[in-house]
Amino acid sequence: MSRKNRSPEEQARRAKIRELLQSSNISSMDDIQNLFKETIAEFMENGLESELDEELGYSKYDYKNKDTDNSRNGH
């Protein structure tokens, strides 16, 4: 099976992932699991923050563009 041609963006992402793995000093399966947990948590937090920005119509701390009564405080 041949490797598919990867875009420059994908190659850059893979290089960053390799760099992260090398710099994380992984020595056991637990280290890998903890790294995955941290990575997934970061993705989820960023995704939820982006979703909230889109729903409210303004980003965090950008009160000048706030055209809604909704707040970012959970209410």
PDB file of N, CA, C and O in Angstrom:
ATOM      1  N   MET A   1       0.847  -1.160   0.000  1.00  0.00           N
ATOM      2  CA  MET A   1       0.000   0.000   0.000  1.00  0.00           C
ATOM      3  C   MET A   1       0.905   1.239   0.000  1.00  0.00           C
ATOM      4  O   MET A   1       1.828   1.344   0.808  1.00  0.00           O
ATOM      5  N   SER A   2       0.633   2.158  -0.901  1.00  0.00           N
ATOM      6  CA  SER A   2       1.450   3.367  -0.971  1.00  0.00           C
ATOM      7  C   SER A   2       0.865   4.458  -0.096  1.00  0.00           C
ATOM      8  O   SER A   2      -0.334   4.478   0.181  1.00  0.00           O
ATOM      9  N   ARG A   3       1.723   5.360   0.332  1.00  0.00           N
ATOM     10  CA  ARG A   3       1.286   6.496   1.143  1.00  0.00           C
ATOM     11  C   ARG A   3       0.646   7.517   0.230  1.00  0.00           C
ATOM     12  O   ARG A   3       1.131   7.777  -0.871  1.00  0.00           O
ATOM     13  N   LYS A   4      -0.435   8.086   0.691  1.00  0.00           N
ATOM     14  CA  LYS A   4      -1.084   9.106  -0.116  1.00  0.00           C
ATOM     15  C   LYS A   4      -0.286  10.402  -0.049  1.00  0.00           C
ATOM     16  O   LYS A   4       0.446  10.654   0.908  1.00  0.00           O
ATOM     17  N   ASN A   5      -0.440  11.195  -1.061  1.00  0.00           N
ATOM     18  CA  ASN A   5       0.240  12.496  -1.072  1.00  0.00           C
ATOM     19  C   ASN A   5      -0.422  13.397  -0.051  1.00  0.00           C
ATOM     20  O   ASN A   5      -1.638  13.583  -0.062  1.00  0.00           O
ATOM     21  N   ARG A   6       0.382  13.946   0.822  1.00  0.00           N
ATOM     22  CA  ARG A   6      -0.137  14.811   1.881  1.00  0.00           C
ATOM     23  C   ARG A   6       0.073  16.265   1.503  1.00  0.00           C
ATOM     24  O   ARG A   6       1.071  16.632   0.883  1.00  0.00           O
ATOM     25  N   SER A   7      -0.880  17.071   1.888  1.00  0.00           N
ATOM     26  CA  SER A   7      -0.769  18.504   1.625  1.00  0.00           C
ATOM     27  C   SER A   7       0.308  19.098   2.529  1.00  0.00           C
ATOM     28  O   SER A   7       0.666  18.501   3.544  1.00  0.00           O
ATOM     29  N   PRO A   8       0.819  20.258   2.167  1.00  0.00           N
ATOM     30  CA  PRO A   8       1.813  20.910   3.031  1.00  0.00           C
ATOM     31  C   PRO A   8       1.266  21.193   4.431  1.00  0.00           C
ATOM     32  O   PRO A   8       2.007  21.124   5.412  1.00  0.00           O
ATOM     33  N   GLU A   9      -0.030  21.513   4.526  1.00  0.00           N
ATOM     34  CA  GLU A   9      -0.631  21.769   5.840  1.00  0.00           C
ATOM     35  C   GLU A   9      -0.618  20.514   6.699  1.00  0.00           C
ATOM     36  O   GLU A   9      -0.300  20.565   7.887  1.00  0.00           O
ATOM     37  N   GLU A  10      -0.966  19.387   6.087  1.00  0.00           N
ATOM     38  CA  GLU A  10      -0.975  18.128   6.840  1.00  0.00           C
ATOM     39  C   GLU A  10       0.449  17.733   7.233  1.00  0.00           C
ATOM     40  O   GLU A  10       0.672  17.245   8.341  1.00  0.00           O
ATOM     41  N   GLN A  11       1.392  17.938   6.350  1.00  0.00           N
ATOM     42  CA  GLN A  11       2.778  17.632   6.682  1.00  0.00           C
ATOM     43  C   GLN A  11       3.256  18.496   7.845  1.00  0.00           C
ATOM     44  O   GLN A  11       3.966  18.014   8.728  1.00  0.00           O
ATOM     45  N   ALA A  12       2.867  19.772   7.847  1.00  0.00           N
ATOM     46  CA  ALA A  12       3.256  20.669   8.937  1.00  0.00           C
ATOM     47  C   ALA A  12       2.621  20.239  10.251  1.00  0.00           C
ATOM     48  O   ALA A  12       3.277  20.263  11.292  1.00  0.00           O
ATOM     49  N   ARG A  13       1.338  19.842  10.213  1.00  0.00           N
ATOM     50  CA  ARG A  13       0.671  19.349  11.433  1.00  0.00           C
ATOM     51  C   ARG A  13       1.363  18.108  11.968  1.00  0.00           C
ATOM     52  O   ARG A  13       1.589  17.985  13.172  1.00  0.00           O
ATOM     53  N   ARG A  14       1.699  17.187  11.071  1.00  0.00           N
ATOM     54  CA  ARG A  14       2.359  15.959  11.503  1.00  0.00           C
ATOM     55  C   ARG A  14       3.734  16.251  12.104  1.00  0.00           C
ATOM     56  O   ARG A  14       4.143  15.607  13.070  1.00  0.00           O
ATOM     57  N   ALA A  15       4.431  17.206  11.538  1.00  0.00           N
ATOM     58  CA  ALA A  15       5.745  17.586  12.086  1.00  0.00           C
ATOM     59  C   ALA A  15       5.584  18.163  13.492  1.00  0.00           C
ATOM     60  O   ALA A  15       6.383  17.863  14.379  1.00  0.00           O
ATOM     61  N   LYS A  16       4.562  18.986  13.699  1.00  0.00           N
ATOM     62  CA  LYS A  16       4.312  19.541  15.028  1.00  0.00           C
ATOM     63  C   LYS A  16       3.942  18.447  16.017  1.00  0.00           C
ATOM     64  O   LYS A  16       4.350  18.497  17.177  1.00  0.00           O
ATOM     65  N   ILE A  17       3.175  17.461  15.569  1.00  0.00           N
ATOM     66  CA  ILE A  17       2.796  16.346  16.449  1.00  0.00           C
ATOM     67  C   ILE A  17       4.044  15.549  16.836  1.00  0.00           C
ATOM     68  O   ILE A  17       4.217  15.190  18.001  1.00  0.00           O
ATOM     69  N   ARG A  18       4.906  15.274  15.864  1.00  0.00           N
ATOM     70  CA  ARG A  18       6.148  14.557  16.168  1.00  0.00           C
ATOM     71  C   ARG A  18       7.001  15.345  17.159  1.00  0.00           C
ATOM     72  O   ARG A  18       7.577  14.772  18.084  1.00  0.00           O
ATOM     73  N   GLU A  19       7.079  16.660  16.961  1.00  0.00           N
ATOM     74  CA  GLU A  19       7.846  17.511  17.869  1.00  0.00           C
ATOM     75  C   GLU A  19       7.257  17.471  19.282  1.00  0.00           C
ATOM     76  O   GLU A  19       7.994  17.399  20.265  1.00  0.00           O
ATOM     77  N   LEU A  20       5.925  17.520  19.377  1.00  0.00           N
ATOM     78  CA  LEU A  20       5.263  17.443  20.685  1.00  0.00           C
ATOM     79  C   LEU A  20       5.565  16.114  21.369  1.00  0.00           C
ATOM     80  O   LEU A  20       5.869  16.082  22.561  1.00  0.00           O
ATOM     81  N   LEU A  21       5.482  15.031  20.624  1.00  0.00           N
ATOM     82  CA  LEU A  21       5.753  13.713  21.206  1.00  0.00           C
ATOM     83  C   LEU A  21       7.193  13.603  21.698  1.00  0.00           C
ATOM     84  O   LEU A  21       7.450  13.024  22.753  1.00  0.00           O
ATOM     85  N   GLN A  22       8.116  14.153  20.942  1.00  0.00           N
ATOM     86  CA  GLN A  22       9.524  14.088  21.346  1.00  0.00           C
ATOM     87  C   GLN A  22       9.796  14.957  22.565  1.00  0.00           C
ATOM     88  O   GLN A  22      10.589  14.587  23.430  1.00  0.00           O
ATOM     89  N   SER A  23       9.140  16.111  22.636  1.00  0.00           N
ATOM     90  CA  SER A  23       9.406  17.020  23.752  1.00  0.00           C
ATOM     91  C   SER A  23       8.640  16.652  25.017  1.00  0.00           C
ATOM     92  O   SER A  23       8.924  17.185  26.090  1.00  0.00           O
ATOM     93  N   SER A  24       7.670  15.743  24.899  1.00  0.00           N
ATOM     94  CA  SER A  24       6.843  15.386  26.051  1.00  0.00           C
ATOM     95  C   SER A  24       7.479  14.360  26.964  1.00  0.00           C
ATOM     96  O   SER A  24       6.921  14.042  28.015  1.00  0.00           O
ATOM     97  N   ASN A  25       8.621  13.840  26.592  1.00  0.00           N
ATOM     98  CA  ASN A  25       9.332  12.879  27.428  1.00  0.00           C
ATOM     99  C   ASN A  25       8.439  11.707  27.816  1.00  0.00           C
ATOM    100  O   ASN A  25       8.278  11.395  28.995  1.00  0.00           O
ATOM    101  N   ILE A  26       7.867  11.070  26.816  1.00  0.00           N
ATOM    102  CA  ILE A  26       6.952   9.952  27.029  1.00  0.00           C
ATOM    103  C   ILE A  26       7.756   8.692  27.301  1.00  0.00           C
ATOM    104  O   ILE A  26       8.634   8.315  26.524  1.00  0.00           O
ATOM    105  N   SER A  27       7.438   8.040  28.433  1.00  0.00           N
ATOM    106  CA  SER A  27       8.169   6.832  28.786  1.00  0.00           C
ATOM    107  C   SER A  27       7.249   5.657  29.092  1.00  0.00           C
ATOM    108  O   SER A  27       7.716   4.545  29.340  1.00  0.00           O
ATOM    109  N   SER A  28       5.938   5.903  29.075  1.00  0.00           N
ATOM    110  CA  SER A  28       5.018   4.800  29.359  1.00  0.00           C
ATOM    111  C   SER A  28       3.683   5.047  28.667  1.00  0.00           C
ATOM    112  O   SER A  28       3.434   6.132  28.140  1.00  0.00           O
ATOM    113  N   MET A  29       2.845   4.048  28.675  1.00  0.00           N
ATOM    114  CA  MET A  29       1.513   4.171  28.096  1.00  0.00           C
ATOM    115  C   MET A  29       0.683   5.189  28.869  1.00  0.00           C
ATOM    116  O   MET A  29      -0.148   5.879  28.279  1.00  0.00           O
ATOM    117  N   ASP A  30       0.890   5.292  30.163  1.00  0.00           N
ATOM    118  CA  ASP A  30       0.175   6.294  30.965  1.00  0.00           C
ATOM    119  C   ASP A  30       0.521   7.710  30.503  1.00  0.00           C
ATOM    120  O   ASP A  30      -0.346   8.583  30.471  1.00  0.00           O
ATOM    121  N   ASP A  31       1.775   7.935  30.150  1.00  0.00           N
ATOM    122  CA  ASP A  31       2.182   9.241  29.640  1.00  0.00           C
ATOM    123  C   ASP A  31       1.443   9.566  28.337  1.00  0.00           C
ATOM    124  O   ASP A  31       1.006  10.699  28.132  1.00  0.00           O
ATOM    125  N   ILE A  32       1.308   8.574  27.466  1.00  0.00           N
ATOM    126  CA  ILE A  32       0.587   8.762  26.202  1.00  0.00           C
ATOM    127  C   ILE A  32      -0.876   9.067  26.477  1.00  0.00           C
ATOM    128  O   ILE A  32      -1.440   9.980  25.874  1.00  0.00           O
ATOM    129  N   GLN A  33      -1.496   8.320  27.376  1.00  0.00           N
ATOM    130  CA  GLN A  33      -2.901   8.551  27.706  1.00  0.00           C
ATOM    131  C   GLN A  33      -3.109   9.946  28.300  1.00  0.00           C
ATOM    132  O   GLN A  33      -4.079  10.620  27.954  1.00  0.00           O
ATOM    133  N   ASN A  34      -2.229  10.380  29.172  1.00  0.00           N
ATOM    134  CA  ASN A  34      -2.345  11.718  29.757  1.00  0.00           C
ATOM    135  C   ASN A  34      -2.192  12.802  28.697  1.00  0.00           C
ATOM    136  O   ASN A  34      -2.906  13.804  28.731  1.00  0.00           O
ATOM    137  N   LEU A  35      -1.275  12.614  27.760  1.00  0.00           N
ATOM    138  CA  LEU A  35      -1.096  13.575  26.683  1.00  0.00           C
ATOM    139  C   LEU A  35      -2.356  13.648  25.823  1.00  0.00           C
ATOM    140  O   LEU A  35      -2.786  14.740  25.451  1.00  0.00           O
ATOM    141  N   PHE A  36      -2.953  12.496  25.503  1.00  0.00           N
ATOM    142  CA  PHE A  36      -4.190  12.486  24.724  1.00  0.00           C
ATOM    143  C   PHE A  36      -5.322  13.167  25.480  1.00  0.00           C
ATOM    144  O   PHE A  36      -6.095  13.918  24.886  1.00  0.00           O
ATOM    145  N   LYS A  37      -5.429  12.917  26.773  1.00  0.00           N
ATOM    146  CA  LYS A  37      -6.471  13.565  27.576  1.00  0.00           C
ATOM    147  C   LYS A  37      -6.330  15.083  27.555  1.00  0.00           C
ATOM    148  O   LYS A  37      -7.312  15.805  27.383  1.00  0.00           O
ATOM    149  N   GLU A  38      -5.103  15.556  27.730  1.00  0.00           N
ATOM    150  CA  GLU A  38      -4.854  16.995  27.718  1.00  0.00           C
ATOM    151  C   GLU A  38      -5.168  17.589  26.348  1.00  0.00           C
ATOM    152  O   GLU A  38      -5.751  18.669  26.253  1.00  0.00           O
ATOM    153  N   THR A  39      -4.780  16.880  25.288  1.00  0.00           N
ATOM    154  CA  THR A  39      -5.017  17.360  23.932  1.00  0.00           C
ATOM    155  C   THR A  39      -6.503  17.427  23.628  1.00  0.00           C
ATOM    156  O   THR A  39      -6.980  18.423  23.083  1.00  0.00           O
ATOM    157  N   ILE A  40      -7.240  16.382  23.973  1.00  0.00           N
ATOM    158  CA  ILE A  40      -8.675  16.361  23.721  1.00  0.00           C
ATOM    159  C   ILE A  40      -9.377  17.438  24.538  1.00  0.00           C
ATOM    160  O   ILE A  40     -10.297  18.086  24.040  1.00  0.00           O
ATOM    161  N   ALA A  41      -8.960  17.637  25.776  1.00  0.00           N
ATOM    162  CA  ALA A  41      -9.562  18.681  26.609  1.00  0.00           C
ATOM    163  C   ALA A  41      -9.343  20.052  25.983  1.00  0.00           C
ATOM    164  O   ALA A  41     -10.253  20.881  25.970  1.00  0.00           O
ATOM    165  N   GLU A  42      -8.160  20.292  25.472  1.00  0.00           N
ATOM    166  CA  GLU A  42      -7.868  21.582  24.825  1.00  0.00           C
ATOM    167  C   GLU A  42      -8.717  21.779  23.577  1.00  0.00           C
ATOM    168  O   GLU A  42      -9.246  22.868  23.356  1.00  0.00           O
ATOM    169  N   PHE A  43      -8.857  20.736  22.757  1.00  0.00           N
ATOM    170  CA  PHE A  43      -9.707  20.821  21.568  1.00  0.00           C
ATOM    171  C   PHE A  43     -11.153  21.104  21.947  1.00  0.00           C
ATOM    172  O   PHE A  43     -11.816  21.929  21.318  1.00  0.00           O
ATOM    173  N   MET A  44     -11.637  20.424  22.968  1.00  0.00           N
ATOM    174  CA  MET A  44     -13.029  20.617  23.388  1.00  0.00           C
ATOM    175  C   MET A  44     -13.252  22.034  23.903  1.00  0.00           C
ATOM    176  O   MET A  44     -14.247  22.668  23.553  1.00  0.00           O
ATOM    177  N   GLU A  45     -12.345  22.533  24.722  1.00  0.00           N
ATOM    178  CA  GLU A  45     -12.481  23.890  25.261  1.00  0.00           C
ATOM    179  C   GLU A  45     -12.474  24.923  24.138  1.00  0.00           C
ATOM    180  O   GLU A  45     -13.285  25.849  24.139  1.00  0.00           O
ATOM    181  N   ASN A  46     -11.563  24.766  23.185  1.00  0.00           N
ATOM    182  CA  ASN A  46     -11.497  25.705  22.066  1.00  0.00           C
ATOM    183  C   ASN A  46     -12.741  25.620  21.197  1.00  0.00           C
ATOM    184  O   ASN A  46     -13.255  26.643  20.745  1.00  0.00           O
ATOM    185  N   GLY A  47     -13.227  24.408  20.960  1.00  0.00           N
ATOM    186  CA  GLY A  47     -14.435  24.233  20.160  1.00  0.00           C
ATOM    187  C   GLY A  47     -15.655  24.847  20.817  1.00  0.00           C
ATOM    188  O   GLY A  47     -16.454  25.511  20.156  1.00  0.00           O
ATOM    189  N   LEU A  48     -15.803  24.629  22.115  1.00  0.00           N
ATOM    190  CA  LEU A  48     -16.948  25.196  22.837  1.00  0.00           C
ATOM    191  C   LEU A  48     -16.865  26.716  22.894  1.00  0.00           C
ATOM    192  O   LEU A  48     -17.882  27.400  22.779  1.00  0.00           O
ATOM    193  N   GLU A  49     -15.669  27.240  23.068  1.00  0.00           N
ATOM    194  CA  GLU A  49     -15.483  28.692  23.083  1.00  0.00           C
ATOM    195  C   GLU A  49     -15.849  29.290  21.730  1.00  0.00           C
ATOM    196  O   GLU A  49     -16.506  30.329  21.671  1.00  0.00           O
ATOM    197  N   SER A  50     -15.435  28.650  20.651  1.00  0.00           N
ATOM    198  CA  SER A  50     -15.776  29.118  19.302  1.00  0.00           C
ATOM    199  C   SER A  50     -17.272  29.060  19.059  1.00  0.00           C
ATOM    200  O   SER A  50     -17.848  29.968  18.461  1.00  0.00           O
ATOM    201  N   GLU A  51     -17.900  27.985  19.527  1.00  0.00           N
ATOM    202  CA  GLU A  51     -19.347  27.847  19.374  1.00  0.00           C
ATOM    203  C   GLU A  51     -20.073  28.966  20.126  1.00  0.00           C
ATOM    204  O   GLU A  51     -21.046  29.524  19.618  1.00  0.00           O
ATOM    205  N   LEU A  52     -19.610  29.290  21.316  1.00  0.00           N
ATOM    206  CA  LEU A  52     -20.215  30.366  22.098  1.00  0.00           C
ATOM    207  C   LEU A  52     -20.009  31.718  21.414  1.00  0.00           C
ATOM    208  O   LEU A  52     -20.919  32.548  21.389  1.00  0.00           O
ATOM    209  N   ASP A  53     -18.815  31.941  20.861  1.00  0.00           N
ATOM    210  CA  ASP A  53     -18.555  33.184  20.121  1.00  0.00           C
ATOM    211  C   ASP A  53     -19.547  33.338  18.970  1.00  0.00           C
ATOM    212  O   ASP A  53     -20.113  34.412  18.766  1.00  0.00           O
ATOM    213  N   GLU A  54     -19.750  32.261  18.226  1.00  0.00           N
ATOM    214  CA  GLU A  54     -20.650  32.322  17.080  1.00  0.00           C
ATOM    215  C   GLU A  54     -22.099  32.512  17.513  1.00  0.00           C
ATOM    216  O   GLU A  54     -22.836  33.271  16.883  1.00  0.00           O
ATOM    217  N   GLU A  55     -22.509  31.843  18.560  1.00  0.00           N
ATOM    218  CA  GLU A  55     -23.893  31.938  19.033  1.00  0.00           C
ATOM    219  C   GLU A  55     -24.209  33.341  19.549  1.00  0.00           C
ATOM    220  O   GLU A  55     -25.272  33.886  19.254  1.00  0.00           O
ATOM    221  N   LEU A  56     -23.301  33.918  20.309  1.00  0.00           N
ATOM    222  CA  LEU A  56     -23.545  35.236  20.891  1.00  0.00           C
ATOM    223  C   LEU A  56     -23.244  36.373  19.918  1.00  0.00           C
ATOM    224  O   LEU A  56     -23.791  37.466  20.057  1.00  0.00           O
ATOM    225  N   GLY A  57     -22.392  36.127  18.949  1.00  0.00           N
ATOM    226  CA  GLY A  57     -22.072  37.150  17.969  1.00  0.00           C
ATOM    227  C   GLY A  57     -20.916  38.040  18.355  1.00  0.00           C
ATOM    228  O   GLY A  57     -20.639  39.017  17.658  1.00  0.00           O
ATOM    229  N   TYR A  58     -20.239  37.739  19.433  1.00  0.00           N
ATOM    230  CA  TYR A  58     -19.054  38.500  19.831  1.00  0.00           C
ATOM    231  C   TYR A  58     -18.120  37.584  20.601  1.00  0.00           C
ATOM    232  O   TYR A  58     -18.554  36.617  21.227  1.00  0.00           O
ATOM    233  N   SER A  59     -16.840  37.899  20.546  1.00  0.00           N
ATOM    234  CA  SER A  59     -15.870  37.047  21.230  1.00  0.00           C
ATOM    235  C   SER A  59     -15.669  37.521  22.666  1.00  0.00           C
ATOM    236  O   SER A  59     -16.108  38.603  23.056  1.00  0.00           O
ATOM    237  N   LYS A  60     -15.004  36.694  23.418  1.00  0.00           N
ATOM    238  CA  LYS A  60     -14.749  36.992  24.824  1.00  0.00           C
ATOM    239  C   LYS A  60     -13.991  38.314  24.951  1.00  0.00           C
ATOM    240  O   LYS A  60     -13.019  38.554  24.235  1.00  0.00           O
ATOM    241  N   TYR A  61     -14.441  39.157  25.861  1.00  0.00           N
ATOM    242  CA  TYR A  61     -13.853  40.474  26.144  1.00  0.00           C
ATOM    243  C   TYR A  61     -14.077  41.496  25.021  1.00  0.00           C
ATOM    244  O   TYR A  61     -13.479  42.571  25.045  1.00  0.00           O
ATOM    245  N   ASP A  62     -14.925  41.176  24.044  1.00  0.00           N
ATOM    246  CA  ASP A  62     -15.205  42.099  22.942  1.00  0.00           C
ATOM    247  C   ASP A  62     -16.595  42.704  23.142  1.00  0.00           C
ATOM    248  O   ASP A  62     -17.530  42.395  22.403  1.00  0.00           O
ATOM    249  N   TYR A  63     -16.716  43.552  24.130  1.00  0.00           N
ATOM    250  CA  TYR A  63     -18.012  44.109  24.494  1.00  0.00           C
ATOM    251  C   TYR A  63     -18.452  45.219  23.541  1.00  0.00           C
ATOM    252  O   TYR A  63     -19.628  45.585  23.529  1.00  0.00           O
ATOM    253  N   LYS A  64     -17.541  45.755  22.751  1.00  0.00           N
ATOM    254  CA  LYS A  64     -17.904  46.805  21.800  1.00  0.00           C
ATOM    255  C   LYS A  64     -18.844  46.272  20.723  1.00  0.00           C
ATOM    256  O   LYS A  64     -19.701  47.009  20.234  1.00  0.00           O
ATOM    257  N   ASN A  65     -18.698  45.008  20.348  1.00  0.00           N
ATOM    258  CA  ASN A  65     -19.517  44.411  19.290  1.00  0.00           C
ATOM    259  C   ASN A  65     -20.687  43.612  19.846  1.00  0.00           C
ATOM    260  O   ASN A  65     -21.311  42.847  19.112  1.00  0.00           O
ATOM    261  N   LYS A  66     -20.987  43.773  21.097  1.00  0.00           N
ATOM    262  CA  LYS A  66     -22.063  43.023  21.733  1.00  0.00           C
ATOM    263  C   LYS A  66     -23.404  43.639  21.350  1.00  0.00           C
ATOM    264  O   LYS A  66     -23.712  44.767  21.733  1.00  0.00           O
ATOM    265  N   ASP A  67     -24.201  42.882  20.584  1.00  0.00           N
ATOM    266  CA  ASP A  67     -25.527  43.332  20.153  1.00  0.00           C
ATOM    267  C   ASP A  67     -26.611  42.435  20.728  1.00  0.00           C
ATOM    268  O   ASP A  67     -27.638  42.224  20.082  1.00  0.00           O
ATOM    269  N   THR A  68     -26.409  41.911  21.912  1.00  0.00           N
ATOM    270  CA  THR A  68     -27.361  40.974  22.498  1.00  0.00           C
ATOM    271  C   THR A  68     -27.434  41.179  23.997  1.00  0.00           C
ATOM    272  O   THR A  68     -26.523  41.744  24.602  1.00  0.00           O
ATOM    273  N   ASP A  69     -28.526  40.714  24.595  1.00  0.00           N
ATOM    274  CA  ASP A  69     -28.666  40.740  26.042  1.00  0.00           C
ATOM    275  C   ASP A  69     -28.030  39.518  26.699  1.00  0.00           C
ATOM    276  O   ASP A  69     -27.861  39.473  27.917  1.00  0.00           O
ATOM    277  N   ASN A  70     -27.680  38.526  25.875  1.00  0.00           N
ATOM    278  CA  ASN A  70     -27.034  37.316  26.403  1.00  0.00           C
ATOM    279  C   ASN A  70     -25.653  37.659  26.932  1.00  0.00           C
ATOM    280  O   ASN A  70     -24.980  38.557  26.427  1.00  0.00           O
ATOM    281  N   SER A  71     -25.253  36.939  27.942  1.00  0.00           N
ATOM    282  CA  SER A  71     -23.944  37.160  28.552  1.00  0.00           C
ATOM    283  C   SER A  71     -23.127  35.895  28.487  1.00  0.00           C
ATOM    284  O   SER A  71     -23.658  34.807  28.268  1.00  0.00           O
ATOM    285  N   ARG A  72     -21.847  36.043  28.678  1.00  0.00           N
ATOM    286  CA  ARG A  72     -20.930  34.910  28.655  1.00  0.00           C
ATOM    287  C   ARG A  72     -20.745  34.317  30.044  1.00  0.00           C
ATOM    288  O   ARG A  72     -19.849  33.497  30.247  1.00  0.00           O
ATOM    289  N   ASN A  73     -21.574  34.714  31.003  1.00  0.00           N
ATOM    290  CA  ASN A  73     -21.423  34.225  32.361  1.00  0.00           C
ATOM    291  C   ASN A  73     -22.271  32.994  32.653  1.00  0.00           C
ATOM    292  O   ASN A  73     -22.376  32.574  33.805  1.00  0.00           O
ATOM    293  N   GLY A  74     -22.874  32.413  31.627  1.00  0.00           N
ATOM    294  CA  GLY A  74     -23.649  31.184  31.803  1.00  0.00           C
ATOM    295  C   GLY A  74     -25.126  31.427  32.014  1.00  0.00           C
ATOM    296  O   GLY A  74     -25.871  30.467  32.213  1.00  0.00           O
ATOM    297  N   HIS A  75     -25.579  32.652  31.980  1.00  0.00           N
ATOM    298  CA  HIS A  75     -26.993  32.963  32.176  1.00  0.00           C
ATOM    299  C   HIS A  75     -27.546  33.686  30.966  1.00  0.00           C
ATOM    300  O   HIS A  75     -28.727  34.033  30.942  1.00  0.00           O
TER     301      HIS A  75
END
